[in-house]
Amino acid sequence: MMNRRDFLKAAASTAALATPLAGHASRRAGGHVVIVGGGFGGATLAKYLRLWSEGGVKVTLVERNLHFTSCPMSNLVIGGLKRMEDITLDYRQLAARHGVRVVHDTVVGIDPAKRTVRLAGGDSLHYDRLALSPGIDFMTDAIGGLTGQQEALPHAWKAGPQTALLRRQLEAIPDGGVFAMHIPKAPFRCPPGPYERACMVASYFKRHKPKSKVLVLDANPDIQSKKALFRAAWDQHYRGIIEYRPDNTLLEVDAASRRAVMEFDAVTADVLNIIPPQRAGAVAGMIGSNLVNDRWVGVNWLTTEVSDVPGVHVIGDAAFPAPGMPKSGHMANQ
């Protein structure tokens, strides 16, 4: 079965181009594509637009961060098996190898009618096609007491400083302490990620703090990805360390006491890792699209063009998921 990447590549080499973005990958098409967001989706798109057009398409990538820190593999940092530098890269190779213009700035406005993107630094970029890969933002206001508490209660669901902070909190737990993690209702970024994190924390405890426990509080009725695999791992390797509690909707938290209040229970932990509910990154709200469930951007899944905003494409976690499609770096890359 042909995936979207194969389809776009094939389309780019034919005269009858099937999708708008593929059209911009044609050798003769020319034009300027602006991409906002340099994660797995945006950086991959920038690279392949340049490759498949043989340099015929001008590509500008707008990314506010100087370095890319990978969310995949970041749980290994939390578990003490990798370092932050192992999962951190810069953007120089995109420019040096592929001729992508990389602009480190923040988008403050988008005008789809005029096809312009305004940057915080004062510049304005004109585009022929715009692709947004803004990832996710967090709905901290959906949980009482959580807003403004990310230093005390880091989610570490965007890899970077919070990853290192959560690792330090884990190291400070006394032997016999409790690490409690709350998982929001699906959809959320990387469905297997929370359960992987539970394994990494349990692995660290098993090696260094064998009296400590991992408490997984899940708002969902069951494990959301690779259920049999995680159940087997927990039973074989982490019996007595990981406790899993489904159907636990989080109502509020107290950062000072590290207390989480659910619908039918309350938990106090030494480290409280709250993964908030999520929505499309803020940039997605600048194009005037009617967001699905007020959270995600609706797209045509053949072209990734926004359903109600012509000329703008959204890829990766910010898009409303197609049936059976997880929000993951792998899918954004594809």
ChimeraX attribute file (.defattr): number of C-alpha atoms within 10 A of each C-alpha:
attribute: neighborCount
match mode: 1-to-1
recipient: residues
	/A:1	4
	/A:2	7
	/A:3	9
	/A:4	14
	/A:5	14
	/A:6	12
	/A:7	14
	/A:8	24
	/A:9	18
	/A:10	14
	/A:11	20
	/A:12	25
	/A:13	16
	/A:14	13
	/A:15	10
	/A:16	9
	/A:17	17
	/A:18	16
	/A:19	17
	/A:20	17
	/A:21	24
	/A:22	23
	/A:23	24
	/A:24	26
	/A:25	30
	/A:26	24
	/A:27	19
	/A:28	15
	/A:29	14
	/A:30	16
	/A:31	15
	/A:32	18
	/A:33	23
	/A:34	25
	/A:35	27
	/A:36	28
	/A:37	24
	/A:38	26
	/A:39	21
	/A:40	22
	/A:41	27
	/A:42	26
	/A:43	24
	/A:44	15
	/A:45	24
	/A:46	28
	/A:47	19
	/A:48	17
	/A:49	28
	/A:50	23
	/A:51	18
	/A:52	21
	/A:53	22
	/A:54	14
	/A:55	19
	/A:56	19
	/A:57	24
	/A:58	21
	/A:59	26
	/A:60	21
	/A:61	27
	/A:62	24
	/A:63	24
	/A:64	16
	/A:65	15
	/A:66	15
	/A:67	15
	/A:68	18
	/A:69	22
	/A:70	18
	/A:71	22
	/A:72	15
	/A:73	18
	/A:74	27
	/A:75	24
	/A:76	21
	/A:77	20
	/A:78	26
	/A:79	22
	/A:80	16
	/A:81	13
	/A:82	14
	/A:83	14
	/A:84	18
	/A:85	9
	/A:86	13
	/A:87	18
	/A:88	15
	/A:89	13
	/A:90	11
	/A:91	20
	/A:92	15
	/A:93	12
	/A:94	18
	/A:95	16
	/A:96	10
	/A:97	11
	/A:98	18
	/A:99	18
	/A:100	23
	/A:101	18
	/A:102	21
	/A:103	16
	/A:104	17
	/A:105	19
	/A:106	18
	/A:107	22
	/A:108	14
	/A:109	16
	/A:110	21
	/A:111	13
	/A:112	18
	/A:113	10
	/A:114	10
	/A:115	16
	/A:116	18
	/A:117	21
	/A:118	17
	/A:119	18
	/A:120	12
	/A:121	11
	/A:122	10
	/A:123	10
	/A:124	14
	/A:125	15
	/A:126	15
	/A:127	22
	/A:128	16
	/A:129	22
	/A:130	24
	/A:131	25
	/A:132	26
	/A:133	28
	/A:134	25
	/A:135	30
	/A:136	25
	/A:137	18
	/A:138	18
	/A:139	15
	/A:140	18
	/A:141	13
	/A:142	15
	/A:143	18
	/A:144	14
	/A:145	15
	/A:146	20
	/A:147	15
	/A:148	11
	/A:149	15
	/A:150	16
	/A:151	12
	/A:152	18
	/A:153	24
	/A:154	21
	/A:155	22
	/A:156	22
	/A:157	23
	/A:158	19
	/A:159	21
	/A:160	18
	/A:161	14
	/A:162	18
	/A:163	22
	/A:164	18
	/A:165	19
	/A:166	23
	/A:167	19
	/A:168	12
	/A:169	18
	/A:170	22
	/A:171	17
	/A:172	12
	/A:173	17
	/A:174	12
	/A:175	14
	/A:176	13
	/A:177	19
	/A:178	21
	/A:179	24
	/A:180	24
	/A:181	23
	/A:182	23
	/A:183	25
	/A:184	19
	/A:185	18
	/A:186	15
	/A:187	16
	/A:188	22
	/A:189	24
	/A:190	20
	/A:191	18
	/A:192	17
	/A:193	21
	/A:194	23
	/A:195	23
	/A:196	15
	/A:197	20
	/A:198	26
	/A:199	23
	/A:200	19
	/A:201	24
	/A:202	27
	/A:203	19
	/A:204	19
	/A:205	25
	/A:206	16
	/A:207	8
	/A:208	12
	/A:209	17
	/A:210	16
	/A:211	14
	/A:212	21
	/A:213	23
	/A:214	24
	/A:215	20
	/A:216	22
	/A:217	23
	/A:218	23
	/A:219	19
	/A:220	16
	/A:221	11
	/A:222	12
	/A:223	20
	/A:224	18
	/A:225	15
	/A:226	11
	/A:227	13
	/A:228	10
	/A:229	10
	/A:230	17
	/A:231	14
	/A:232	12
	/A:233	13
	/A:234	20
	/A:235	13
	/A:236	9
	/A:237	14
	/A:238	20
	/A:239	12
	/A:240	14
	/A:241	23
	/A:242	21
	/A:243	15
	/A:244	17
	/A:245	16
	/A:246	14
	/A:247	15
	/A:248	22
	/A:249	20
	/A:250	25
	/A:251	16
	/A:252	18
	/A:253	24
	/A:254	17
	/A:255	18
	/A:256	9
	/A:257	11
	/A:258	17
	/A:259	18
	/A:260	26
	/A:261	18
	/A:262	18
	/A:263	11
	/A:264	10
	/A:265	10
	/A:266	14
	/A:267	15
	/A:268	16
	/A:269	19
	/A:270	18
	/A:271	23
	/A:272	28
	/A:273	24
	/A:274	24
	/A:275	21
	/A:276	23
	/A:277	20
	/A:278	23
	/A:279	26
	/A:280	24
	/A:281	21
	/A:282	15
	/A:283	21
	/A:284	24
	/A:285	17
	/A:286	14
	/A:287	17
	/A:288	12
	/A:289	16
	/A:290	16
	/A:291	17
	/A:292	13
	/A:293	10
	/A:294	11
	/A:295	20
	/A:296	23
	/A:297	27
	/A:298	24
	/A:299	22
	/A:300	15
	/A:301	16
	/A:302	12
	/A:303	18
	/A:304	20
	/A:305	24
	/A:306	23
	/A:307	18
	/A:308	16
	/A:309	16
	/A:310	13
	/A:311	18
	/A:312	24
	/A:313	24
	/A:314	31
	/A:315	28
	/A:316	28
	/A:317	28
	/A:318	27
	/A:319	31
	/A:320	24
	/A:321	17
	/A:322	12
	/A:323	6
	/A:324	6
	/A:325	9
	/A:326	21
	/A:327	23
	/A:328	21
	/A:329	19
	/A:330	13
	/A:331	15
	/A:332	22
	/A:333	16
	/A:334	15
